[in-house]
Amino acid sequence: MAVSTTIKYLGELRTECTHLASGSVIRTDAPVDNKGKGEMFSPTDLCAAALASCAMTIMGMFAESQKLNVAGMAAEVSKTMSKEAPRRIVAIEVVITMPAGEYTDRQKAGFEKAASTCPVHHSLSEAMSQTFTILWP
């Protein structure tokens, strides 16, 4: 298995993640409710964002297969953390707003299926609630 990312602990509950192929860097910070400053994405924020990003990528692949342009598709992500130990994400809600366009019922169903078949969705625990809502123009 090839290494794709390196991560360095910076101190003060922060990390720096470097994507080796591109050199892209993401820093994380623990959330305020867990001893951090909340000044950057927390690791669980990245997990929730990864779910939305993955779903939108698979939806983009579906759009390409349908010769549709969905540039401008946007998402809002909410996560709920457990109130008891162990600390974990118990729910992620993704609301995706589709750009202007005419979508057939078949295409809408295809986008909905694409969102729920992304690899991140299938990699997360089945005990975690994952809700996708698509808002159509």
N, CA, C and O atoms as CSV, one atom per row, in Angstrom:
chain,resi,resn,atom,element,x,y,z
A,1,MET,N,N,0.852,-1.174,0.000
A,1,MET,CA,C,0.000,0.000,0.000
A,1,MET,C,C,0.900,1.240,0.000
A,1,MET,O,O,1.786,1.371,0.844
A,2,ALA,N,N,0.665,2.142,-0.949
A,2,ALA,CA,C,1.474,3.355,-1.062
A,2,ALA,C,C,0.967,4.432,-0.114
A,2,ALA,O,O,-0.238,4.571,0.096
A,3,VAL,N,N,1.887,5.183,0.448
A,3,VAL,CA,C,1.534,6.300,1.323
A,3,VAL,C,C,0.991,7.438,0.464
A,3,VAL,O,O,1.611,7.813,-0.531
A,4,SER,N,N,-0.165,7.990,0.841
A,4,SER,CA,C,-0.750,9.096,0.083
A,4,SER,C,C,-0.706,10.415,0.842
A,4,SER,O,O,-0.741,11.487,0.238
A,5,THR,N,N,-0.627,10.334,2.167
A,5,THR,CA,C,-0.690,11.518,3.008
A,5,THR,C,C,0.266,11.362,4.177
A,5,THR,O,O,0.394,10.275,4.741
A,6,THR,N,N,0.931,12.438,4.537
A,6,THR,CA,C,1.702,12.440,5.774
A,6,THR,C,C,1.046,13.445,6.717
A,6,THR,O,O,0.472,14.444,6.285
A,7,ILE,N,N,1.143,13.160,8.003
A,7,ILE,CA,C,0.513,14.022,9.005
A,7,ILE,C,C,1.527,14.294,10.110
A,7,ILE,O,O,2.182,13.385,10.619
A,8,LYS,N,N,1.634,15.558,10.461
A,8,LYS,CA,C,2.570,15.990,11.490
A,8,LYS,C,C,1.778,16.634,12.619
A,8,LYS,O,O,0.932,17.494,12.376
A,9,TYR,N,N,2.049,16.222,13.846
A,9,TYR,CA,C,1.424,16.860,15.010
A,9,TYR,C,C,2.168,18.150,15.298
A,9,TYR,O,O,3.384,18.131,15.488
A,10,LEU,N,N,1.454,19.277,15.334
A,10,LEU,CA,C,2.058,20.589,15.505
A,10,LEU,C,C,2.085,21.053,16.955
A,10,LEU,O,O,2.707,22.068,17.270
A,11,GLY,N,N,1.417,20.320,17.836
A,11,GLY,CA,C,1.256,20.769,19.214
A,11,GLY,C,C,-0.057,21.521,19.344
A,11,GLY,O,O,-0.697,21.846,18.344
A,12,GLU,N,N,-0.451,21.792,20.562
A,12,GLU,CA,C,-1.682,22.519,20.857
A,12,GLU,C,C,-2.905,21.915,20.166
A,12,GLU,O,O,-3.804,22.648,19.753
A,13,LEU,N,N,-2.946,20.592,20.035
A,13,LEU,CA,C,-4.059,19.829,19.478
A,13,LEU,C,C,-4.285,20.104,17.988
A,13,LEU,O,O,-5.412,20.032,17.499
A,14,ARG,N,N,-3.205,20.419,17.277
A,14,ARG,CA,C,-3.281,20.719,15.849
A,14,ARG,C,C,-2.416,19.759,15.053
A,14,ARG,O,O,-1.381,19.289,15.524
A,15,THR,N,N,-2.865,19.477,13.830
A,15,THR,CA,C,-2.083,18.646,12.915
A,15,THR,C,C,-1.975,19.332,11.565
A,15,THR,O,O,-2.752,20.229,11.238
A,16,GLU,N,N,-0.993,18.891,10.787
A,16,GLU,CA,C,-0.832,19.354,9.411
A,16,GLU,C,C,-0.761,18.119,8.522
A,16,GLU,O,O,0.129,17.280,8.668
A,17,CYS,N,N,-1.715,18.022,7.599
A,17,CYS,CA,C,-1.822,16.882,6.700
A,17,CYS,C,C,-1.350,17.317,5.316
A,17,CYS,O,O,-1.828,18.320,4.787
A,18,THR,N,N,-0.417,16.573,4.726
A,18,THR,CA,C,0.103,16.907,3.408
A,18,THR,C,C,-0.209,15.784,2.434
A,18,THR,O,O,0.169,14.633,2.654
A,19,HIS,N,N,-0.901,16.129,1.359
A,19,HIS,CA,C,-1.209,15.190,0.281
A,19,HIS,C,C,0.041,15.105,-0.591
A,19,HIS,O,O,0.424,16.090,-1.222
A,20,LEU,N,N,0.677,13.935,-0.631
A,20,LEU,CA,C,1.977,13.822,-1.266
A,20,LEU,C,C,1.952,14.073,-2.768
A,20,LEU,O,O,2.886,14.678,-3.293
A,21,ALA,N,N,0.933,13.639,-3.465
A,21,ALA,CA,C,0.892,13.794,-4.926
A,21,ALA,C,C,0.782,15.251,-5.359
A,21,ALA,O,O,1.307,15.625,-6.407
A,22,SER,N,N,0.106,16.076,-4.566
A,22,SER,CA,C,-0.127,17.459,-4.974
A,22,SER,C,C,0.585,18.491,-4.111
A,22,SER,O,O,0.775,19.632,-4.534
A,23,GLY,N,N,0.977,18.099,-2.911
A,23,GLY,CA,C,1.563,19.056,-1.977
A,23,GLY,C,C,0.527,19.874,-1.230
A,23,GLY,O,O,0.883,20.735,-0.426
A,24,SER,N,N,-0.759,19.616,-1.483
A,24,SER,CA,C,-1.841,20.331,-0.808
A,24,SER,C,C,-1.781,20.059,0.691
A,24,SER,O,O,-1.495,18.940,1.119
A,25,VAL,N,N,-2.053,21.099,1.486
A,25,VAL,CA,C,-1.953,20.990,2.942
A,25,VAL,C,C,-3.288,21.359,3.588
A,25,VAL,O,O,-3.933,22.331,3.195
A,26,ILE,N,N,-3.688,20.576,4.575
A,26,ILE,CA,C,-4.854,20.879,5.409
A,26,ILE,C,C,-4.385,20.813,6.855
A,26,ILE,O,O,-3.708,19.868,7.258
A,27,ARG,N,N,-4.751,21.825,7.627
A,27,ARG,CA,C,-4.443,21.812,9.056
A,27,ARG,C,C,-5.730,21.585,9.829
A,27,ARG,O,O,-6.807,22.015,9.415
A,28,THR,N,N,-5.601,20.905,10.951
A,28,THR,CA,C,-6.765,20.670,11.802
A,28,THR,C,C,-6.508,21.237,13.189
A,28,THR,O,O,-5.372,21.470,13.600
A,29,ASP,N,N,-7.611,21.447,13.889
A,29,ASP,CA,C,-7.582,21.944,15.262
A,29,ASP,C,C,-8.699,21.229,16.005
A,29,ASP,O,O,-9.765,20.988,15.439
A,30,ALA,N,N,-8.471,20.896,17.239
A,30,ALA,CA,C,-9.546,20.305,18.040
A,30,ALA,C,C,-10.663,21.346,18.207
A,30,ALA,O,O,-10.394,22.545,18.269
A,31,PRO,N,N,-11.917,20.877,18.278
A,31,PRO,CA,C,-13.019,21.823,18.460
A,31,PRO,C,C,-13.013,22.433,19.867
A,31,PRO,O,O,-12.430,21.884,20.801
A,32,VAL,N,N,-13.674,23.574,19.985
A,32,VAL,CA,C,-13.740,24.284,21.264
A,32,VAL,C,C,-14.322,23.396,22.361
A,32,VAL,O,O,-13.876,23.452,23.507
A,33,ASP,N,N,-15.324,22.571,22.011
A,33,ASP,CA,C,-15.947,21.727,23.040
A,33,ASP,C,C,-15.102,20.503,23.393
A,33,ASP,O,O,-15.531,19.653,24.173
A,34,ASN,N,N,-13.895,20.414,22.813
A,34,ASN,CA,C,-13.007,19.301,23.150
A,34,ASN,C,C,-11.572,19.806,23.309
A,34,ASN,O,O,-10.630,19.204,22.794
A,35,LYS,N,N,-11.421,20.918,24.028
A,35,LYS,CA,C,-10.137,21.470,24.451
A,35,LYS,C,C,-9.342,22.189,23.367
A,35,LYS,O,O,-8.197,22.575,23.601
A,36,GLY,N,N,-9.930,22.375,22.182
A,36,GLY,CA,C,-9.217,23.065,21.115
A,36,GLY,C,C,-9.633,24.512,21.000
A,36,GLY,O,O,-10.426,25.018,21.795
A,37,LYS,N,N,-9.082,25.171,19.991
A,37,LYS,CA,C,-9.420,26.573,19.739
A,37,LYS,C,C,-10.512,26.694,18.674
A,37,LYS,O,O,-11.117,27.758,18.533
A,38,GLY,N,N,-10.772,25.621,17.927
A,38,GLY,CA,C,-11.808,25.652,16.906
A,38,GLY,C,C,-11.515,26.624,15.783
A,38,GLY,O,O,-12.440,27.159,15.171
A,39,GLU,N,N,-10.236,26.863,15.500
A,39,GLU,CA,C,-9.861,27.843,14.486
A,39,GLU,C,C,-9.714,27.245,13.085
A,39,GLU,O,O,-9.527,27.981,12.116
A,40,MET,N,N,-9.797,25.932,12.975
A,40,MET,CA,C,-9.692,25.239,11.689
A,40,MET,C,C,-10.641,24.045,11.713
A,40,MET,O,O,-11.292,23.773,12.722
A,41,PHE,N,N,-10.707,23.348,10.601
A,41,PHE,CA,C,-11.478,22.109,10.582
A,41,PHE,C,C,-10.995,21.211,11.711
A,41,PHE,O,O,-9.796,21.134,11.980
A,42,SER,N,N,-11.924,20.536,12.367
A,42,SER,CA,C,-11.537,19.466,13.285
A,42,SER,C,C,-11.466,18.183,12.452
A,42,SER,O,O,-12.000,18.148,11.344
A,43,PRO,N,N,-10.824,17.140,12.955
A,43,PRO,CA,C,-10.819,15.877,12.212
A,43,PRO,C,C,-12.232,15.360,11.909
A,43,PRO,O,O,-12.463,14.797,10.839
A,44,THR,N,N,-13.178,15.545,12.838
A,44,THR,CA,C,-14.541,15.076,12.563
A,44,THR,C,C,-15.245,15.975,11.557
A,44,THR,O,O,-16.110,15.505,10.818
A,45,ASP,N,N,-14.890,17.272,11.511
A,45,ASP,CA,C,-15.408,18.144,10.443
A,45,ASP,C,C,-14.953,17.614,9.085
A,45,ASP,O,O,-15.737,17.558,8.137
A,46,LEU,N,N,-13.682,17.225,8.999
A,46,LEU,CA,C,-13.153,16.691,7.735
A,46,LEU,C,C,-13.873,15.410,7.338
A,46,LEU,O,O,-14.129,15.182,6.155
A,47,CYS,N,N,-14.196,14.579,8.313
A,47,CYS,CA,C,-14.932,13.344,8.032
A,47,CYS,C,C,-16.291,13.674,7.420
A,47,CYS,O,O,-16.680,13.088,6.409
A,48,ALA,N,N,-17.005,14.605,8.030
A,48,ALA,CA,C,-18.325,14.995,7.521
A,48,ALA,C,C,-18.200,15.650,6.152
A,48,ALA,O,O,-19.001,15.380,5.258
A,49,ALA,N,N,-17.200,16.507,5.987
A,49,ALA,CA,C,-16.974,17.153,4.692
A,49,ALA,C,C,-16.600,16.126,3.629
A,49,ALA,O,O,-16.996,16.258,2.471
A,50,ALA,N,N,-15.842,15.109,4.017
A,50,ALA,CA,C,-15.456,14.062,3.065
A,50,ALA,C,C,-16.691,13.327,2.544
A,50,ALA,O,O,-16.749,12.965,1.368
A,51,LEU,N,N,-17.669,13.107,3.409
A,51,LEU,CA,C,-18.895,12.442,2.965
A,51,LEU,C,C,-19.594,13.277,1.899
A,51,LEU,O,O,-19.984,12.750,0.857
A,52,ALA,N,N,-19.755,14.572,2.147
A,52,ALA,CA,C,-20.428,15.441,1.183
A,52,ALA,C,C,-19.619,15.564,-0.102
A,52,ALA,O,O,-20.177,15.495,-1.197
A,53,SER,N,N,-18.319,15.744,0.023
A,53,SER,CA,C,-17.451,15.884,-1.144
A,53,SER,C,C,-17.481,14.626,-2.007
A,53,SER,O,O,-17.533,14.710,-3.234
A,54,CYS,N,N,-17.449,13.470,-1.367
A,54,CYS,CA,C,-17.489,12.196,-2.088
A,54,CYS,C,C,-18.826,12.031,-2.805
A,54,CYS,O,O,-18.868,11.649,-3.974
A,55,ALA,N,N,-19.907,12.320,-2.102
A,55,ALA,CA,C,-21.237,12.192,-2.715
A,55,ALA,C,C,-21.351,13.109,-3.926
A,55,ALA,O,O,-21.873,12.706,-4.965
A,56,MET,N,N,-20.865,14.339,-3.796
A,56,MET,CA,C,-20.943,15.286,-4.907
A,56,MET,C,C,-20.056,14.852,-6.074
A,56,MET,O,O,-20.403,15.079,-7.233
A,57,THR,N,N,-18.930,14.238,-5.780
A,57,THR,CA,C,-18.050,13.741,-6.845
A,57,THR,C,C,-18.744,12.632,-7.628
A,57,THR,O,O,-18.707,12.625,-8.859
A,58,ILE,N,N,-19.378,11.693,-6.922
A,58,ILE,CA,C,-20.093,10.611,-7.603
A,58,ILE,C,C,-21.285,11.169,-8.372
A,58,ILE,O,O,-21.600,10.694,-9.464
A,59,MET,N,N,-21.953,12.179,-7.804
A,59,MET,CA,C,-23.047,12.840,-8.527
A,59,MET,C,C,-22.514,13.531,-9.786
A,59,MET,O,O,-23.178,13.536,-10.822
A,60,GLY,N,N,-21.317,14.112,-9.693
A,60,GLY,CA,C,-20.692,14.725,-10.860
A,60,GLY,C,C,-20.401,13.703,-11.944
A,60,GLY,O,O,-20.557,13.992,-13.130
A,61,MET,N,N,-19.978,12.512,-11.546
A,61,MET,CA,C,-19.743,11.432,-12.518
A,61,MET,C,C,-21.050,11.041,-13.207
A,61,MET,O,O,-21.091,10.821,-14.417
A,62,PHE,N,N,-22.120,10.961,-12.406
A,62,PHE,CA,C,-23.427,10.657,-12.994
A,62,PHE,C,C,-23.828,11.761,-13.963
A,62,PHE,O,O,-24.326,11.478,-15.052
A,63,ALA,N,N,-23.617,13.011,-13.578
A,63,ALA,CA,C,-23.968,14.143,-14.448
A,63,ALA,C,C,-23.217,14.048,-15.773
A,63,ALA,O,O,-23.800,14.266,-16.835
A,64,GLU,N,N,-21.931,13.726,-15.716
A,64,GLU,CA,C,-21.153,13.592,-16.946
A,64,GLU,C,C,-21.722,12.500,-17.841
A,64,GLU,O,O,-21.772,12.653,-19.061
A,65,SER,N,N,-22.153,11.394,-17.230
A,65,SER,CA,C,-22.721,10.297,-18.033
A,65,SER,C,C,-24.033,10.710,-18.704
A,65,SER,O,O,-24.435,10.132,-19.714
A,66,GLN,N,N,-24.692,11.715,-18.131
A,66,GLN,CA,C,-25.958,12.219,-18.667
A,66,GLN,C,C,-25.748,13.478,-19.517
A,66,GLN,O,O,-26.704,14.075,-20.013
A,67,LYS,N,N,-24.479,13.868,-19.672
A,67,LYS,CA,C,-24.123,15.095,-20.406
A,67,LYS,C,C,-24.796,16.331,-19.794
A,67,LYS,O,O,-25.290,17.203,-20.508
A,68,LEU,N,N,-24.802,16.382,-18.459
A,68,LEU,CA,C,-25.348,17.503,-17.708
A,68,LEU,C,C,-24.213,18.280,-17.046
A,68,LEU,O,O,-23.227,17.689,-16.605
A,69,ASN,N,N,-24.349,19.579,-16.978
A,69,ASN,CA,C,-23.374,20.418,-16.304
A,69,ASN,C,C,-23.943,20.781,-14.933
A,69,ASN,O,O,-24.941,21.497,-14.844
A,70,VAL,N,N,-23.324,20.297,-13.882
A,70,VAL,CA,C,-23.797,20.612,-12.532
A,70,VAL,C,C,-22.784,21.464,-11.761
A,70,VAL,O,O,-22.778,21.479,-10.530
A,71,ALA,N,N,-21.921,22.177,-12.513
A,71,ALA,CA,C,-21.007,23.115,-11.861
A,71,ALA,C,C,-21.851,24.105,-11.060
A,71,ALA,O,O,-22.857,24.618,-11.550
A,72,GLY,N,N,-21.434,24.360,-9.842
A,72,GLY,CA,C,-22.210,25.228,-8.961
A,72,GLY,C,C,-23.053,24.460,-7.959
A,72,GLY,O,O,-23.630,25.055,-7.050
A,73,MET,N,N,-23.132,23.118,-8.118
A,73,MET,CA,C,-23.795,22.305,-7.103
A,73,MET,C,C,-23.121,22.638,-5.767
A,73,MET,O,O,-21.898,22.766,-5.710
A,74,ALA,N,N,-23.892,22.775,-4.714
A,74,ALA,CA,C,-23.344,23.176,-3.417
A,74,ALA,C,C,-23.929,22.308,-2.313
A,74,ALA,O,O,-25.009,21.738,-2.464
A,75,ALA,N,N,-23.210,22.214,-1.210
A,75,ALA,CA,C,-23.696,21.413,-0.085
A,75,ALA,C,C,-23.469,22.134,1.235
A,75,ALA,O,O,-22.524,22.906,1.394
A,76,GLU,N,N,-24.355,21.862,2.162
A,76,GLU,CA,C,-24.190,22.265,3.556
A,76,GLU,C,C,-24.170,20.985,4.374
A,76,GLU,O,O,-24.969,20.076,4.151
A,77,VAL,N,N,-23.249,20.928,5.321
A,77,VAL,CA,C,-23.049,19.708,6.101
A,77,VAL,C,C,-23.217,20.020,7.581
A,77,VAL,O,O,-22.672,21.000,8.088
A,78,SER,N,N,-23.976,19.175,8.265
A,78,SER,CA,C,-24.138,19.272,9.717
A,78,SER,C,C,-23.757,17.934,10.323
A,78,SER,O,O,-24.086,16.879,9.780
A,79,LYS,N,N,-23.069,17.984,11.438
A,79,LYS,CA,C,-22.728,16.740,12.134
A,79,LYS,C,C,-23.180,16.826,13.575
A,79,LYS,O,O,-23.208,17.902,14.172
A,80,THR,N,N,-23.530,15.687,14.120
A,80,THR,CA,C,-23.932,15.599,15.522
A,80,THR,C,C,-22.979,14.650,16.225
A,80,THR,O,O,-22.766,13.521,15.784
A,81,MET,N,N,-22.414,15.120,17.316
A,81,MET,CA,C,-21.494,14.302,18.109
A,81,MET,C,C,-22.256,13.619,19.239
A,81,MET,O,O,-23.274,14.125,19.712
A,82,SER,N,N,-21.752,12.466,19.664
A,82,SER,CA,C,-22.385,11.761,20.781
A,82,SER,C,C,-22.272,12.588,22.047
A,82,SER,O,O,-21.323,13.351,22.230
A,83,LYS,N,N,-23.247,12.424,22.906
A,83,LYS,CA,C,-23.222,13.133,24.185
A,83,LYS,C,C,-22.551,12.288,25.267
A,83,LYS,O,O,-22.192,12.797,26.329
A,84,GLU,N,N,-22.386,11.006,24.992
A,84,GLU,CA,C,-21.729,10.133,25.958
A,84,GLU,C,C,-20.515,9.471,25.311
A,84,GLU,O,O,-20.358,9.494,24.090
A,85,ALA,N,N,-19.670,8.890,26.137
A,85,ALA,CA,C,-18.459,8.221,25.655
A,85,ALA,C,C,-18.832,6.937,24.910
A,85,ALA,O,O,-19.826,6.299,25.257
A,86,PRO,N,N,-18.077,6.555,23.923
A,86,PRO,CA,C,-16.920,7.264,23.394
A,86,PRO,C,C,-17.348,8.407,22.478
A,86,PRO,O,O,-18.383,8.338,21.814
A,87,ARG,N,N,-16.536,9.455,22.456
A,87,ARG,CA,C,-16.818,10.611,21.593
A,87,ARG,C,C,-16.757,10.136,20.144
A,87,ARG,O,O,-15.776,9.523,19.721
A,88,ARG,N,N,-17.814,10.426,19.392
A,88,ARG,CA,C,-17.883,9.983,17.994
A,88,ARG,C,C,-18.978,10.762,17.282
A,88,ARG,O,O,-19.827,11.394,17.911
A,89,ILE,N,N,-18.940,10.702,15.958
A,89,ILE,CA,C,-20.017,11.298,15.160
A,89,ILE,C,C,-21.172,10.303,15.169
A,89,ILE,O,O,-20.979,9.127,14.863
A,90,VAL,N,N,-22.363,10.763,15.516
A,90,VAL,CA,C,-23.528,9.880,15.496
A,90,VAL,C,C,-24.437,10.160,14.301
A,90,VAL,O,O,-25.248,9.316,13.921
A,91,ALA,N,N,-24.296,11.358,13.707
A,91,ALA,CA,C,-25.137,11.684,12.554
A,91,ALA,C,C,-24.461,12.741,11.688
A,91,ALA,O,O,-23.814,13.663,12.184
A,92,ILE,N,N,-24.634,12.577,10.381
A,92,ILE,CA,C,-24.202,13.594,9.418
A,92,ILE,C,C,-25.382,13.843,8.494
A,92,ILE,O,O,-25.979,12.913,7.953
A,93,GLU,N,N,-25.705,15.118,8.326
A,93,GLU,CA,C,-26.765,15.505,7.393
A,93,GLU,C,C,-26.130,16.348,6.294
A,93,GLU,O,O,-25.442,17.332,6.566
A,94,VAL,N,N,-26.374,15.947,5.048
A,94,VAL,CA,C,-25.852,16.658,3.889
A,94,VAL,C,C,-27.040,17.175,3.080
A,94,VAL,O,O,-27.893,16.399,2.650
A,95,VAL,N,N,-27.087,18.497,2.877
A,95,VAL,CA,C,-28.124,19.105,2.051
A,95,VAL,C,C,-27.428,19.642,0.803
A,95,VAL,O,O,-26.593,20.544,0.883
A,96,ILE,N,N,-27.781,19.078,-0.344
A,96,ILE,CA,C,-27.160,19.441,-1.611
A,96,ILE,C,C,-28.151,20.269,-2.421
A,96,ILE,O,O,-29.294,19.862,-2.629
A,97,THR,N,N,-27.699,21.431,-2.873
A,97,THR,CA,C,-28.508,22.291,-3.727
A,97,THR,C,C,-28.005,22.163,-5.152
A,97,THR,O,O,-26.843,22.443,-5.446
A,98,MET,N,N,-28.900,21.736,-6.031
A,98,MET,CA,C,-28.547,21.554,-7.434
A,98,MET,C,C,-28.646,22.883,-8.174
A,98,MET,O,O,-29.498,23.713,-7.859
A,99,PRO,N,N,-27.769,23.080,-9.160
A,99,PRO,CA,C,-27.837,24.309,-9.949
A,99,PRO,C,C,-29.054,24.313,-10.860
A,99,PRO,O,O,-29.693,23.283,-11.072
A,100,ALA,N,N,-29.361,25.483,-11.393
A,100,ALA,CA,C,-30.499,25.626,-12.300
A,100,ALA,C,C,-30.372,24.649,-13.460
A,100,ALA,O,O,-29.278,24.386,-13.960
A,101,GLY,N,N,-31.495,24.131,-13.866
A,101,GLY,CA,C,-31.528,23.194,-14.989
A,101,GLY,C,C,-32.817,22.407,-14.956
A,101,GLY,O,O,-33.573,22.447,-13.985
A,102,GLU,N,N,-33.046,21.700,-16.028
A,102,GLU,CA,C,-34.204,20.804,-16.122
A,102,GLU,C,C,-33.715,19.388,-15.858
A,102,GLU,O,O,-32.836,18.898,-16.566
A,103,TYR,N,N,-34.267,18.727,-14.856
A,103,TYR,CA,C,-33.880,17.368,-14.497
A,103,TYR,C,C,-35.102,16.472,-14.618
A,103,TYR,O,O,-36.165,16.778,-14.077
A,104,THR,N,N,-34.944,15.374,-15.327
A,104,THR,CA,C,-36.046,14.422,-15.445
A,104,THR,C,C,-36.162,13.645,-14.135
A,104,THR,O,O,-35.238,13.651,-13.322
A,105,ASP,N,N,-37.285,12.983,-13.936
A,105,ASP,CA,C,-37.443,12.152,-12.740
A,105,ASP,C,C,-36.380,11.059,-12.710
A,105,ASP,O,O,-35.868,10.721,-11.643
A,106,ARG,N,N,-36.047,10.510,-13.869
A,106,ARG,CA,C,-35.012,9.461,-13.952
A,106,ARG,C,C,-33.650,10.027,-13.539
A,106,ARG,O,O,-32.899,9.371,-12.817
A,107,GLN,N,N,-33.332,11.237,-13.993
A,107,GLN,CA,C,-32.063,11.866,-13.613
A,107,GLN,C,C,-32.030,12.180,-12.122
A,107,GLN,O,O,-31.011,11.971,-11.465
A,108,LYS,N,N,-33.142,12.680,-11.587
A,108,LYS,CA,C,-33.202,12.961,-10.147
A,108,LYS,C,C,-32.947,11.684,-9.348
A,108,LYS,O,O,-32.194,11.698,-8.374
A,109,ALA,N,N,-33.568,10.594,-9.756
A,109,ALA,CA,C,-33.358,9.310,-9.069
A,109,ALA,C,C,-31.900,8.880,-9.184
A,109,ALA,O,O,-31.336,8.341,-8.232
A,110,GLY,N,N,-31.291,9.113,-10.333
A,110,GLY,CA,C,-29.884,8.770,-10.531
A,110,GLY,C,C,-28.968,9.570,-9.626
A,110,GLY,O,O,-28.018,9.025,-9.063
A,111,PHE,N,N,-29.243,10.858,-9.481
A,111,PHE,CA,C,-28.440,11.681,-8.581
A,111,PHE,C,C,-28.606,11.224,-7.133
A,111,PHE,O,O,-27.630,11.163,-6.384
A,112,GLU,N,N,-29.832,10.905,-6.740
A,112,GLU,CA,C,-30.077,10.449,-5.365
A,112,GLU,C,C,-29.349,9.142,-5.092
A,112,GLU,O,O,-28.772,8.963,-4.020
A,113,LYS,N,N,-29.373,8.230,-6.055
A,113,LYS,CA,C,-28.662,6.957,-5.893
A,113,LYS,C,C,-27.155,7.203,-5.825
A,113,LYS,O,O,-26.465,6.609,-4.996
A,114,ALA,N,N,-26.647,8.073,-6.690
A,114,ALA,CA,C,-25.218,8.375,-6.710
A,114,ALA,C,C,-24.753,8.889,-5.350
A,114,ALA,O,O,-23.708,8.471,-4.851
A,115,ALA,N,N,-25.523,9.789,-4.754
A,115,ALA,CA,C,-25.136,10.367,-3.458
A,115,ALA,C,C,-24.975,9.288,-2.400
A,115,ALA,O,O,-24.050,9.341,-1.589
A,116,SER,N,N,-25.861,8.321,-2.405
A,116,SER,CA,C,-25.829,7.300,-1.345
A,116,SER,C,C,-24.945,6.107,-1.681
A,116,SER,O,O,-24.896,5.145,-0.914
A,117,THR,N,N,-24.252,6.151,-2.801
A,117,THR,CA,C,-23.377,5.026,-3.152
A,117,THR,C,C,-21.904,5.419,-3.159
A,117,THR,O,O,-21.066,4.665,-3.653
A,118,CYS,N,N,-21.582,6.585,-2.620
A,118,CYS,CA,C,-20.179,6.995,-2.635
A,118,CYS,C,C,-19.362,6.141,-1.659
A,118,CYS,O,O,-19.899,5.639,-0.672
A,119,PRO,N,N,-18.067,5.978,-1.936
A,119,PRO,CA,C,-17.218,5.144,-1.083
A,119,PRO,C,C,-17.148,5.594,0.375
A,119,PRO,O,O,-17.077,4.748,1.267
A,120,VAL,N,N,-17.168,6.894,0.642
A,120,VAL,CA,C,-17.107,7.343,2.036
A,120,VAL,C,C,-18.363,6.900,2.776
A,120,VAL,O,O,-18.284,6.442,3.916
A,121,HIS,N,N,-19.518,7.034,2.135
A,121,HIS,CA,C,-20.780,6.582,2.737
A,121,HIS,C,C,-20.667,5.112,3.151
A,121,HIS,O,O,-21.076,4.733,4.248
A,122,HIS,N,N,-20.114,4.303,2.272
A,122,HIS,CA,C,-20.000,2.866,2.560
A,122,HIS,C,C,-18.864,2.538,3.529
A,122,HIS,O,O,-18.809,1.429,4.060
A,123,SER,N,N,-17.965,3.482,3.762
A,123,SER,CA,C,-16.843,3.246,4.667
A,123,SER,C,C,-17.156,3.608,6.115
A,123,SER,O,O,-16.501,3.124,7.038
A,124,LEU,N,N,-18.154,4.456,6.308
A,124,LEU,CA,C,-18.512,4.884,7.658
A,124,LEU,C,C,-19.416,3.844,8.327
A,124,LEU,O,O,-20.095,3.071,7.650
A,125,SER,N,N,-19.415,3.837,9.630
A,125,SER,CA,C,-20.204,2.887,10.403
A,125,SER,C,C,-21.690,2.959,10.050
A,125,SER,O,O,-22.250,4.040,9.870
A,126,GLU,N,N,-22.304,1.798,9.956
A,126,GLU,CA,C,-23.748,1.755,9.723
A,126,GLU,C,C,-24.524,2.282,10.927
A,126,GLU,O,O,-25.706,2.606,10.813
A,127,ALA,N,N,-23.864,2.366,12.075
A,127,ALA,CA,C,-24.516,2.899,13.270
A,127,ALA,C,C,-24.648,4.415,13.199
A,127,ALA,O,O,-25.421,5.007,13.952
A,128,MET,N,N,-23.896,5.049,12.297
A,128,MET,CA,C,-23.955,6.505,12.125
A,128,MET,C,C,-25.061,6.849,11.140
A,128,MET,O,O,-25.097,6.317,10.031
A,129,SER,N,N,-25.951,7.726,11.537
A,129,SER,CA,C,-27.014,8.178,10.642
A,129,SER,C,C,-26.402,9.086,9.570
A,129,SER,O,O,-25.669,10.024,9.883
A,130,GLN,N,N,-26.710,8.797,8.314
A,130,GLN,CA,C,-26.252,9.617,7.195
A,130,GLN,C,C,-27.475,9.983,6.367
A,130,GLN,O,O,-28.125,9.112,5.790
A,131,THR,N,N,-27.787,11.271,6.310
A,131,THR,CA,C,-28.963,11.730,5.590
A,131,THR,C,C,-28.537,12.645,4.450
A,131,THR,O,O,-27.771,13.588,4.644
A,132,PHE,N,N,-29.044,12.350,3.266
A,132,PHE,CA,C,-28.815,13.201,2.096
A,132,PHE,C,C,-30.145,13.806,1.679
A,132,PHE,O,O,-31.126,13.082,1.510
A,133,THR,N,N,-30.191,15.119,1.513
A,133,THR,CA,C,-31.348,15.817,0.988
A,133,THR,C,C,-30.892,16.592,-0.232
A,133,THR,O,O,-29.909,17.331,-0.168
A,134,ILE,N,N,-31.595,16.432,-1.343
A,134,ILE,CA,C,-31.242,17.166,-2.551
A,134,ILE,C,C,-32.341,18.189,-2.827
A,134,ILE,O,O,-33.520,17.851,-2.931
A,135,LEU,N,N,-31.923,19.439,-2.942
A,135,LEU,CA,C,-32.855,20.529,-3.244
A,135,LEU,C,C,-32.772,20.816,-4.741
A,135,LEU,O,O,-31.706,21.150,-5.258
A,136,TRP,N,N,-33.893,20.684,-5.423
A,136,TRP,CA,C,-33.962,20.867,-6.871
A,136,TRP,C,C,-34.420,22.274,-7.195
A,136,TRP,O,O,-35.200,22.857,-6.444
A,137,PRO,N,N,-33.939,22.840,-8.323
A,137,PRO,CA,C,-34.350,24.209,-8.678
A,137,PRO,C,C,-35.825,24.269,-9.016
A,137,PRO,O,O,-36.341,25.340,-9.336
